[in-house]
Amino acid sequence: MKSTQRTSDLKAMSNDQLQDELLKLKKEQFNLRFQRATNQLENTGRVREVRKDVARVKTLQRQKSATAKA
């Protein structure tokens, strides 16, 4: 349920907004990696969520660029 809601929110974004969201997610992923390496990570499931969100954003960017070219 949560991922479909997240996906619909992402579909409504423009390319610039998607790029900003991707940058934010990449920074969070970087911070989570450091927290895991120093054993300070409390919510280990967040790593997986962020990784999947990055994939969702990249997929939507690719779909939007493909429709723009067509």
matplotlib code that plots the C-alpha trace (Angstrom):
import matplotlib.pyplot as plt

x = [0.0, 2.7, 4.8, 1.8, 1.1, 4.8, 4.8, 1.8, 3.4, 6.6, 4.7, 3.2, 6.7, 8.5, 12.0, 13.7, 11.8, 12.7, 16.3, 16.2, 14.4, 17.1, 19.9, 18.1, 17.8, 21.4, 22.5, 20.3, 21.7, 25.2, 24.5, 22.8, 25.9, 28.1, 25.7, 25.7, 29.5, 29.8, 27.1, 24.8, 22.0, 18.8, 16.3, 18.0, 14.9, 15.4, 18.4, 16.2, 13.4, 15.8, 17.4, 14.0, 13.0, 16.1, 15.2, 11.6, 12.9, 15.4, 12.7, 10.3, 13.0, 13.7, 10.1, 9.6, 12.6, 11.4, 8.0, 9.5, 11.6, 8.7]
y = [0.0, 2.4, 1.9, 2.5, 5.8, 6.7, 5.8, 8.0, 10.9, 10.4, 10.2, 13.7, 15.2, 17.0, 15.9, 18.5, 17.5, 13.8, 14.8, 16.6, 13.6, 11.3, 13.5, 13.5, 9.7, 9.2, 11.4, 9.4, 6.1, 7.4, 8.3, 5.0, 3.1, 5.1, 4.4, 0.7, 0.6, 2.3, 0.1, 3.1, 2.1, 1.4, 0.8, -1.7, -1.9, 1.7, 0.8, -1.5, 1.1, 3.8, 1.5, 0.7, 4.4, 5.2, 2.5, 3.9, 7.4, 6.3, 4.2, 7.1, 9.4, 6.9, 6.5, 10.2, 10.7, 7.8, 9.4, 12.8, 11.3, 9.6]
z = [0.0, 0.9, -2.2, -4.5, -2.7, -3.0, -6.7, -7.4, -5.6, -7.7, -11.0, -10.3, -10.1, -12.9, -14.1, -11.9, -8.9, -9.5, -9.8, -6.5, -4.9, -6.3, -4.8, -1.4, -1.5, -2.5, 0.4, 2.8, 1.4, 2.0, 5.6, 6.2, 4.9, 7.4, 10.2, 9.4, 9.2, 12.7, 14.2, 14.8, 12.5, 14.3, 11.5, 9.2, 7.0, 5.9, 3.8, 1.7, 1.4, 0.3, -2.3, -3.7, -3.8, -5.7, -8.3, -8.5, -9.2, -11.8, -13.5, -13.6, -15.0, -17.7, -18.6, -18.8, -21.0, -23.3, -23.7, -24.4, -27.2, -28.7]

ax = plt.figure().add_subplot(projection="3d")
ax.plot(x, y, z, "-o")
ax.set_aspect("equal")
plt.show()
